[in-house]
Amino acid sequence: MSVLWLQPLAWWGLGLLALPIVIHLLARHRSRRMRFPSLRFLPVARMAALRRRVLTDWPLLAVRLLILAVAVAASAAPVFVSDARREAWDRRVARAIIIASPAPAGEIQSIAAEEADAGYASEEFAALTVPDALGDALRWLDTQPPAAREIVVVGDLREGALAAHDLARIPSYVGIRFLPVVTVDDRRAVEWRVVADGSGAVSTNYVVSVMPDLARTRARYATADATTPPRIRVAAGAADQAHADAVLRAVLREGLVLGQSVDRAVTIAFAGAPLPSLDQLAPPTQAWMRTALEQMPEVRGGELDGGLVVRTNLPVTDPRSARLVSDVLAGTFEESRLNLEPRRISAAALAAWSRPPGGSPPDVLPADEGDRRWFWGAALVLIALEQVMRRRRRAA
C-alpha cells in the first residue's frame, strides 16, 4: 500500500497550524467573580495588565490543530494505491481508435463505435495520413489516467499508408491492433491538374486510372486547357525577393499536384517579408487552412484576404527554404492518393506489427479516485468533537 498525492502543493497549507496557537495565546478570558463580605481586610495593590504567555487547554488545541492538518491532507488529493487497485487499473483499457480510410464507410464507423464502447476511455482520430493520426493518438493517451493503453487502426489499409518505422515511436506498453476493412472502389479514375513550372503557363492533367482487377495503376498525361494559375507567392525582404522567386520556380518545376484545390491562395513569408505579423493575421476560418497548419508544426500562420499566410523566421537564402516551400505547398494543395493504391498491406505484416497492451504505465498519476472524502469525513468528525469539548469547557 502506498499513497500518491495529486496536489502536493496543498501541503503548504500546514502553515495554517500556527493560527490556533496564536488564537490560544491571544484569547482573553473573562475574570471569575467571587463574593467577598468586605474589602477592608484586602491589601491595596497596583493594577497590572496580565497577558497569557503559556498554552492551556491542550486537548482542545490539539483537536483544532488536527482539524486543519486533516483538511490540508484532503486538499492534497490522496490516492491509496493497493495491489487490488493496481490490478483494476491494468484491466481497464484506454483505447485510441484511428480511422484509416479517407472516407469512412458505414461498416468502419460501426466497428469503431463497438471498439469505443468496449474501452474504459476512447477517442477517435482521423487525419490526412495514418502517421499523423498516430501522433494525435499518442498525445491523447499521454493524458489518460492509469489504464492499459491500446491503439486500434480501423479501415482500408493500402500499401504506403503505414510502415514499420511509423510504429517504432509507439511505447512498448501501448498495444497495437488492426481491423482491416476492404472498401469498394467507387471511383476508378481521377483527374488532377499539375503545375509544371513557376509561371503556371505550362501545366498538364494528371489522370490516374485504377484497373478493375486492382492489380496495377496506370498514369496518363495530357496537355491542359488554359486555366488561371494558382495563387502562390513566396515573399521575402526587398533585397532577397529575386531569390524567393527563384525558389518558387525551382519547387514548382518539379510538379505540384493541385487536385480539386486550384482556387486556394497561399503566401509563404520568409524573414524580412513586408507582410503583417502573426498577431495581425486572422485565425484561419477554412478547414483546409487549419488542416495545413496542423500538418506543419514548424511554421505558424493565419488568414489574410481569404488566403493562407505562413510565416517563418528562416531567411529565404537558407538551403532549407526550398524544402520548406515544397512542404507547405504539398500540405496545402495536394490530396492524398493512398486510396488509389490497389494493393493492401498484407495480413502477415499487420500480424507482425500487432501486440497486446501492457499494464498501466507506472509513472502515470491517477485521476482523483475519491479517497479524499475519507479525510473530509474525519475533519467533520473532529469539528463535531471540538464543538462538544468547547461547550463542556464553557459549562465548567
N, C-alpha and C positions, 0 to 999 in steps of 0.2 A: 504494500500500500504506500503510495506517495501522494503528495499534494502539489498541484500546479496552481499558480496564482496568475489569473488572466490580466489583472490590473495591479501590478506590483507597486506602481507609484502611489497607490492609495495608502501605503504604509507610512507615508509622510504624515498622515493624519494622526499618528501616535503622539505628535507634539501637542495635541489637544488634551492629553492626560494631565498636563500642568494646570488646566482650568479648575478641576475640582480641588486641587491642593491650594491654589490661590484663593478660591472661594472659602475654603475652611479657615484659612489664615486671616482673611479679612472680614469674615462674618461677625456681626455684632449680636450678642445675646442680651436679652432683657435681664435686668438685675432681679434677684429674688427679693420679695417683700417679706419682712418679718415684723411682727407686732412686738413692741417693747414698752413696758409700763412708763418709763421716764427716761429722759435724755441727760439728766444731771449727773448720773453716775458714769457717763461716757466721756472719755478724754477728748479734748479738742485736737483735731488733726487737719493738716492741709489737704485740699482736694488734689488729686493727681490723676492724669489720664492713663488709663490702662489699655494696653493692646495685647492681643494674643500673639505669642511668638511660638507656641507649640501646637502640635496637632492633637486633637482629641476626637473621640468617637471613630476609632479606627475601623470598625466593621462597616459603618455607613460609607466612609470614604473608600474603602476597598471595593464595595459594590458599585459605587459610581465610576471608579476607575475601570472596573471590569466591563461595565456597560459600554464605555467609549472604546475599549480595546476590541470587544466583540463586534461593535458596529464598524470599526475600521477594517477588521478582518473580513467582514461580509462585503464591504465595498471593494476589497481586493479581489473579489470573484474567485473563491477557491473551487477547485475541481479535484475530487478524490479519485485517483487512478488506481483501481484494483485490477487484479488479473481477470476477473469476470467482465469488468468494463472494457478492458483492452481487447478481450476476445469479441465482445459485442461490436467494437469499432472495426475489427478485422472482418467481421461477417457482412457488414453493410458496404455498399459499393457506390462511389460517386462516378457516374458514367457520362463521358463526353461523346456525343453522337455526331459524327461527321457525315454530311450528305455529299456524296462524291459525284453525283450526276449534275450536269449543268441545269437541266430542267427536271426536277424530281417528279416521278410518276406517282400515281395513287398507291401502288404497291410499296414503293420506297417509303412514302410518308407513313403508311400503316405499320411497316416494320419498325421505323424509327419511333413511332408512338408506343409500340409494345416494349421496346427496349427502355424507353424513358419511364414507363410505369413500373418496370421491374427494378429500378435502381432507387437507392436511398436519396440521391440527388442527381439530377440530369440536366443537360443543356444541349441544344442542337447548334451546330456550326456549319456554315456554308460560305465558301469563299471562291474566288476565281480559280484557285488551284487547291488541290488537297494539301500540299505542304503548308500553304498559308493558313488553311483551316486547322492544321495540326498545331501551329504556333498559338492560335487563339485558344484551342482546347487545352494546351498545356498551361497557359496563363490562368485559365479558369480553374483548372484542377489545383493549382498552387493556392487558391483562395479557399478551398474547401476544408471543412473540419476533418478530424481523424476518421478515415474510412479507406477501404481498399479503392484503388483508382484504376479505371479502365477506359480505353478509347475504342469505340466501335465505329468502323467505317462501313457505311451502307451506300450501295449504288452500283452503277455500271463502271467497273474499274478497267479502263482501257490501258494499253501499254503506253508508258510515258507519263501517266498520271501520278505515279508513285514509284519510288525507288528505295533500295535498302538504305542508302545514305540519308534519305529523308527521315527514316525511323531511328537513326542512330542517336539523335538528340533526345529521344524519349527515355526518361529514367527507367532503370531496370524493374522498379517496383510497380510501374504502371503496366497493366495488361493491355494487349492489343488483340482485337478480334475483327474479322472481316465478314461481312454479309453481302456477297456479290449478288446483284440483281441484274439480269440481262434485259435491257430495254430494246424495243423495236425501233429501228431507224426509220423515222417518218420523213426524212429528207435525204435524198441520195446525192444531191449536188447543191453547192452553194456558190455564190459569185461575190468576190471581193475585189475592191479596187486597190491597186498597188501603185504608190508613188515611186517613180524610178530615179528622179533626180530632185535637186533642190528647188527648181523653178516650178515644178508641178506640170509643166507643159508636156512632158513625156510620161505617160502612165499606161498601165495595162489592166485588163480584167483578169483576175486570177480565179480560175474555175477549178474546183476540186470535186471530182466525181468518185463516189464510193460504189464499187461494183456490187451487184445483188448477192453474190456468193460470199461477200465480206472477206475476200482473200487479198485484195490489193487496192491501192489508191492511185488514181491517175490524175495528173495536173495538166491543164491546158492553158496556154497563154494566148491572149488576143489583144489587138490594139483597141484602146478605149476611146469612146467618143469624147469630144471636147467638153470638159466639165470644169466647174470652178474648183481651183486647188484648195486644199485645206488651209485654215488659218493657223500657221505655225510660225512662231517668232522666237529667236534667241537674242536676248538683249544683254548688253554689257556697257561699260563706260565708253565715252566718245572715242578714246584712243584705241580701244580694243574691239569696236563694233565690226570692223572688217574681219577680224579673226573669228568673231562669233558667227558671222555669215558663212565663213568657210567651214566652220564646224558643222553647221546645219546642213550645208550641201554635202559634206562627207558622209554624214549619217544617213541622209535620205538617198544617197547614191546606192546604198546597199539594199534599198527597197523597204517601204513601210506599208504594211497591210492595214488598210483603213476599215475594212469590214463595212458595217452599216453606220459608222460614226463620222461621216465626212463633214458634217456641219459643226463639229466641235472646234473650239478655238483654244489654243494653248500658247502661253508665253513663258519661256524659261529665262529667268533673270539671274545673271551672274553678278559677282561683286562689282559695285560701281554703276549698275544699271539705273537710269533715271526713271524709276518706277516707284509707286507708293510702297511704303514699308508694310511689314506684316500687320502691324496694328491698324493700318488704314485700309486693309483689304477686308471685304465682307466674308463672313463664313460661307462655305460652299452650300448652295441650295439644291443643286442637281446631284442625283445619285452617282453618276459616273465620276464627278469631281471628288466626292467623298471616297469612293472606292479607289480611285487612282492614288489619292494621298495616303490611304491606309496601306497600299502596297509599296509605298516608298517612304519608310520611316526616316530616311536620312535627309529628306527635304521637307520644307513647310510651304504652305501656300494658302490661297484664298481666291475669292471670285472678284472679278473686275469687269464691268461692262459685258456681262454674260459669258465671259471666258475664264479659264483657269490660269492663274498666275502662280508659278512655282519659283520660289526664291532659294538661293544658296549663297553661302559666303565664299564659295570656291571661285578663284579667278578663271576666266574663260581660257586663259593661256595655259592652265594646268593640263597635263596629259590626260587626266581623268575626265575632262569636260565632255569629250565625245561620248564616252561610255554613259555619263550621266544623262546627256540629251537622248541617247538611244533608249535608256531605261524609262525615262519619262514619257517619250512618245509611244513606246510599246505598252506601257501601263495605261495610257490614255486612249489610244486608238485601236490597238489590236484586240481581237476577240479570241477566246480560247478555241483551239482547233482539235483539242483532245477527243471530243465526242465524234470526230470524223475518223479517228483511228479504228480500222476494222478489227484489229486483234486485241484480245483482252489478256490481262495478267493471269497467268496460269494458276490453277488450284494448288499446285505444288509450291509455287512461290508464296502464295498467300498463307499456306500452312506453315512454311518455314518462318515467316515473319510473325506469326501469331504466338501469343504466350498468355498464360492466365495471370490475373492480377495478384500481386503480392499483398502482404499485410499493410496495415496503416503505417505511413512513414513515422518513425519515432520522434522526429524533430518538429512535427506539426502540432501547434497548440490547439486544444479542443475548443469547441464553442461553449457557451455558458450552459452547463448541464443542470443548473438549478440547485447546486449544492449550497449556494449562499443562503438559501431560505432557512437552513438549519441554524446558521449564525444569527439571522434576524429573529428567528423564533427564540433563541437563547437570550437575545437582547431584550425582547419583550418580557420574558420571564424575570430577568434581572430588574427591569424597570418596575414591575409589579412588586418585587421583593423590596426595592428601595422605597416605594411608597408605604409599605407596611412598616418598615423599620423607622421611617421618618415620623409616622403617626404615633407609634409607640414611644418614640423619644419625646415628642411633644406632650403626650399624656403623662410621662414620668416627670 
